Amino acid sequence: MSLADSMKEDLDMLDRSQEFSAVILSLTPDDGLPISDRKRQAAEL
């Protein structure tokens, strides 16, 4: 596998994880946290 292929796979995985965290955030009850804090929490998971 070339470096470009592995980088593309990494980007695809990143896209999927961002979609996943967006879904998680949309399912999370609103607890009054600003979106940026929610995203930071999702990134820490």
N, C-alpha and C positions, 0 to 999 in steps of 0.2 A: 504493500500500500504506500502510495506516495505521501509526502508531507501535506500536500494540498488536500488529498482525500481525507486524511485524519483531521485536518483543521475543519474541513466542511462537516465531518461527523460531529466534532465538538460544537460547532455552531448550531447544528440541528438539535443536539441534545440541549443546548442552552435555550433555544427557542421553545422546546417542549417543556423544560423546567419552568420557564417564564409563564407559559400558558397554564401549567399546572398550578403555580402559585397564584395566578390570577383567579383560577377556579376556586382555590382554597379561600382566597380573600373574599370572593363573592359569596361563599357559603358561610363565612364567619359572621356571627351576629355583630352588629355595630356596637363596639364597646367604647366609642368616643375617642378612639385613637385617630390621629391624623393618618392619612393614607401613607405618608412617608414612613411613619413608625411601623405601620402594619407591614409594609414592604421590607423594612429592615428586619423585622421579626421573621418574616417568611424566608429571608435570605439566610438567617441564622439556623433555620431548621435543618 
